[in-house]
Every structure is written in structure tokens, then in C-alpha cells.
Amino acid sequence: MATLAWRGTAYAGWQLQSNALAIQEVMERAVGAMCGLNESIPVAATGRTDAGVHAEMQIVGFQLPVDREPHQVVSGINHHTPEDISCLDAKMMPDNFSPRGWTHSKLYRYRILNRNPQCPFRGAFVWHLKLPLDVEAMSEAIVDLVGQHDFSSFRSAGCSAEGTVRTIRGARLESTGDGEIVFEFEGHGFLRHQVRIMVGTLVEIGLGKRCASDIQGIIHARDRAAAGQTAPAKGLTLVSVQMGDGPRRSGRREA
């Protein structure tokens, strides 16, 4: 098992793509090279991330054909990856380890820079909105996203998940003193673009285009057309992944 962090700007997300460079492709090449091979070694993650999305912590798993100590894995991966992908840690796991199957929860953060001037240091990591947002209205609305719901209204076209019921264990937003509004969502799994659509919908509430009480109706509609816009990928970061000590025992599998 290895813990990764990356800046997603240059990549087409985690999953392998036939026509674009994905982080998984870079990692599989790096793990193969670390083992002295001229071929890739399969690497699995706790789940997909969209093109342009960042990660402060992602858990991946792979089986090595040669013996390597954890510190050798860390240094070897970092030697064979570009500076926008970093291996933070590594450790041995049981043979039945599955990053997706052992995931307990994930925390995503979305950052909005809500002021007129841009920031040259944060531009690649925030959605810049000049019009003022009503933080109080968005704070009232975000509460209705917490809990187990059918989030069909908050998934994009092309989502391959078999089920649309997901559980949001926690959701909050905070207005910082330097012009940022930060949203955080915690849950076991999320549908494709779910966090970005939830943020886009909350932004429309913050702009006065919707009412804070609209969230419940959007959920009940089970229709993507009922929700708001999809927020840009660059503002989203996978902050942390909490792993269990074995496979999940839940009957419902969430991506």
C-alpha cells in the first residue's frame, strides 16, 4: 500500500485513458521501473478522481514481483514520477488488501475564491467567483445534503455506478479571512461529479438563483436537470482517505 499526493492539473484523472495521460498510467510505469522492469505493474486506488482534480492523500495498492522495503518503495516511486506526483508513505499489507474494498470514508474539499482580484498563488486550486456569495444561505442548504439519499440529481451523464444511493456523513462550509469559501464533504463513496454538482448547486443558492430550501426538492426529483451547474474540477481536492482494518462488511457497495 502506498499513500500518494498529486496536483491534477496536467492529468485526465486517476483512471487509465486511451487518449490522455492519467495518473494511474504514470504510477504503473513508475512501480514497474522501481522494480527494474521495462513494463508496467497494475496499481489500484480507492476510487476514481476526475480530470484536473487534486489529491492530498490517495491510497493505492499493488503487488511487487521483487522484494522492496517500504522506504525503498517511497524513494523508488518518487524517483520515477514527475514533481506533481509524490509518494508520501508505503507499508506492507495482507494479500487480500483492496484499496476500494477497505475504504471506510473519504473527505473532499472544494475551494472558492470569492473576491474581485485573482490570486496568482491559488489560481490552479480554486474556482474564482467575483460576485459575492450568500454564505448564510449556503450554510442552511448544505445541511440537507447530509444523510443517505438517492443522489441521481447530482451525478453526471456517463456515471457507471450501479446504484445512486450514497451517504454523506458530514458536510460543512467555512468562509475564511482571505476571500475563500471552503466546502467539505465526507462519505464512503461519491457518484461521478457528485461533489462538483453539489457545490455548483450551492453556489447558485449563494448567488440568489435558488432558495436554500430547494435542496430537498432537487434530491427528490432524481433528475440531473433539477440540480445546478458542475463546478470546475480545479477547485476540488481529495483531502484524506480513512481505511478500515479489513474488507467492508456493508451490503451496499459505494464507489
C-alpha positions in Angstrom: 0.0 0.0 0.0 1.2 3.5 -0.8 -0.1 6.9 0.0 0.1 9.4 -2.9 -0.5 13.1 -3.4 -0.7 14.9 -6.7 -1.5 18.1 -8.5 -4.1 17.1 -11.0 -3.8 19.9 -13.5 -1.9 18.0 -16.2 -3.8 14.7 -15.9 -7.0 13.2 -17.2 -7.9 12.0 -13.7 -6.8 8.7 -12.0 -8.2 6.0 -14.3 -6.3 4.8 -17.4 -7.3 6.6 -20.6 -6.8 5.6 -24.2 -6.3 9.2 -25.4 -4.9 11.1 -22.5 -2.4 10.8 -19.7 -3.8 9.5 -16.4 -2.2 9.3 -13.0 -2.7 5.6 -12.9 -0.6 5.2 -16.1 2.2 7.3 -14.6 2.1 5.2 -11.4 2.1 1.8 -13.1 5.1 2.8 -15.1 6.9 4.1 -12.0 6.2 1.0 -10.0 7.5 -1.2 -12.8 10.6 0.9 -13.2 11.2 0.8 -9.5 11.3 -3.0 -9.8 13.8 -2.8 -12.6 11.3 -3.8 -15.3 10.5 -2.4 -18.7 6.8 -2.9 -18.2 4.0 -1.5 -16.1 2.7 -3.1 -12.9 -1.1 -2.8 -12.1 -1.9 -0.2 -9.5 -5.4 0.1 -7.9 -6.8 3.1 -6.0 -9.7 3.6 -3.6 -11.6 5.1 -6.5 -11.5 7.5 -9.5 -10.9 11.2 -9.5 -11.9 13.5 -12.3 -9.6 15.1 -14.8 -7.9 18.2 -13.1 -8.8 17.1 -9.5 -6.0 17.2 -6.9 -5.2 14.8 -4.1 -3.5 15.5 -0.8 -4.0 11.8 0.1 -4.9 8.8 -2.0 -4.4 5.2 -1.1 -3.2 2.7 -3.8 -2.3 -0.9 -3.8 -0.1 -3.2 -5.9 1.8 -6.4 -5.7 5.6 -6.3 -6.4 7.4 -9.1 -8.2 10.6 -8.3 -6.2 11.4 -7.7 -2.5 11.4 -4.0 -1.5 11.3 -2.4 1.9 8.7 0.4 2.4 11.3 3.2 2.3 12.6 1.8 -1.0 9.1 1.9 -2.4 8.7 5.5 -1.4 12.1 6.6 -2.8 11.7 4.4 -5.9 8.3 5.8 -6.8 9.4 9.4 -6.3 12.5 8.8 -8.4 10.3 7.7 -11.3 7.4 10.2 -11.1 7.3 13.9 -12.0 7.3 16.6 -9.4 3.5 16.9 -9.5 3.0 13.3 -8.1 4.5 12.3 -4.8 4.6 9.1 -2.8 4.3 10.0 0.9 4.3 6.7 2.6 4.3 2.9 2.0 3.7 -0.2 4.0 3.1 -3.9 3.6 -0.5 -5.2 3.6 -2.1 -8.6 3.6 -2.6 -10.4 0.2 -6.3 -9.7 0.3 -5.9 -6.0 0.6 -8.1 -3.9 -1.7 -7.9 -0.1 -1.6 -11.5 0.2 -2.7 -12.8 -2.6 -0.6 -11.1 -1.5 2.6 -12.1 2.2 2.3 -14.0 3.5 5.3 -14.5 7.1 4.3 -13.2 9.9 2.1 -13.0 13.6 2.7 -13.2 16.0 -0.3 -12.6 19.8 -0.1 -13.7 22.4 -2.6 -12.3 25.9 -2.6 -13.8 29.0 -4.0 -12.0 32.4 -4.1 -14.9 34.8 -3.7 -13.4 38.3 -4.3 -12.7 40.5 -7.3 -8.9 40.2 -7.6 -7.4 36.8 -8.6 -4.7 35.2 -6.6 -1.5 34.2 -8.5 -0.7 31.5 -6.0 -4.1 29.9 -5.7 -5.4 30.1 -9.3 -4.8 26.4 -10.1 -6.6 25.3 -6.9 -9.7 27.5 -6.6 -12.8 28.4 -8.5 -12.6 32.2 -8.8 -16.0 33.9 -8.5 -16.2 37.7 -8.3 -19.9 38.1 -7.4 -20.5 37.9 -3.6 -22.0 34.6 -2.3 -24.5 34.4 0.5 -22.6 32.2 2.9 -25.6 32.0 5.3 -27.9 30.7 2.7 -25.4 28.1 1.5 -24.8 27.0 5.1 -28.5 26.5 5.6 -28.8 24.5 2.3 -25.7 22.2 2.8 -27.3 20.6 5.8 -29.9 18.9 3.7 -27.2 17.0 1.7 -26.2 15.1 4.9 -27.5 11.6 5.3 -28.4 8.7 3.0 -30.1 9.8 -0.2 -30.6 8.9 -3.8 -28.2 11.4 -5.4 -29.4 10.8 -9.0 -29.8 14.6 -9.4 -26.2 15.1 -8.5 -24.5 12.7 -10.9 -23.2 13.4 -14.4 -24.1 11.7 -17.6 -21.8 8.7 -18.2 -21.7 7.7 -14.5 -21.2 3.9 -14.5 -22.3 3.3 -10.8 -24.9 0.6 -10.5 -26.7 2.4 -7.6 -27.3 6.0 -6.9 -27.8 5.9 -3.1 -25.0 7.4 -1.2 -24.4 8.5 2.4 -22.9 11.9 3.2 -21.7 11.7 6.7 -20.7 15.3 7.1 -20.9 18.5 5.0 -19.8 21.9 6.0 -18.6 25.2 4.6 -16.4 27.9 6.1 -15.7 31.5 5.0 -12.0 32.3 5.6 -10.5 35.7 6.2 -8.6 35.8 2.9 -11.6 35.6 0.5 -12.0 31.8 0.3 -15.1 29.8 0.9 -14.3 26.2 1.7 -16.7 23.3 1.3 -16.0 19.8 2.8 -17.9 16.6 2.2 -17.3 13.3 3.9 -18.7 9.9 2.9 -17.7 6.4 1.8 -18.2 6.9 -1.9 -19.4 9.5 -4.4 -21.0 9.4 -7.8 -19.3 10.9 -10.8 -19.0 14.7 -10.4 -21.3 14.5 -7.4 -19.2 16.8 -5.2 -18.8 19.3 -8.0 -22.5 19.3 -8.8 -23.4 19.8 -5.1 -21.0 22.7 -5.0 -22.4 24.2 -8.2 -25.9 23.9 -6.8 -24.9 25.6 -3.6 -23.2 28.4 -5.5 -26.5 29.1 -7.3 -28.1 29.3 -3.9 -25.4 31.7 -2.8 -26.0 33.9 -5.9 -29.7 34.1 -5.2 -30.7 32.0 -8.2 -32.2 29.3 -5.9 -33.6 29.1 -2.4 -31.8 27.3 0.4 -34.9 25.1 0.8 -34.6 23.8 -2.8 -32.1 21.1 -1.9 -34.7 18.6 -0.7 -36.8 19.1 -3.9 -33.7 18.6 -6.0 -32.9 15.3 -4.2 -36.4 14.0 -4.6 -36.5 14.9 -8.3 -33.8 12.3 -9.1 -33.1 14.2 -12.2 -29.8 15.8 -13.2 -31.6 18.7 -14.8 -33.0 19.7 -11.4 -29.6 20.4 -9.9 -27.2 23.2 -10.7 -24.0 23.6 -12.7 -21.0 21.4 -12.4 -18.2 23.3 -10.6 -14.8 23.4 -12.3 -12.5 20.5 -11.4 -9.6 22.6 -10.3 -11.2 23.6 -7.0 -11.6 20.0 -5.8 -9.1 18.1 -3.7 -9.3 14.6 -2.2 -8.0 15.5 1.2 -7.9 12.2 3.1 -8.9 8.5 2.9 -9.7 6.6 6.1 -9.0 2.8 5.7 -10.5 0.0 7.8 -8.6 -3.0 9.1 -10.2 -5.3 6.6 -12.9 -5.5 3.9 -16.1 -3.6 4.4 -19.0 -5.6 5.7 -21.7 -3.3 4.3 -24.1 -5.0 2.0 -24.2 -1.9 -0.4 -21.1 -1.2 -2.4 -20.4 2.5 -2.9 -17.8 3.7 -5.5 
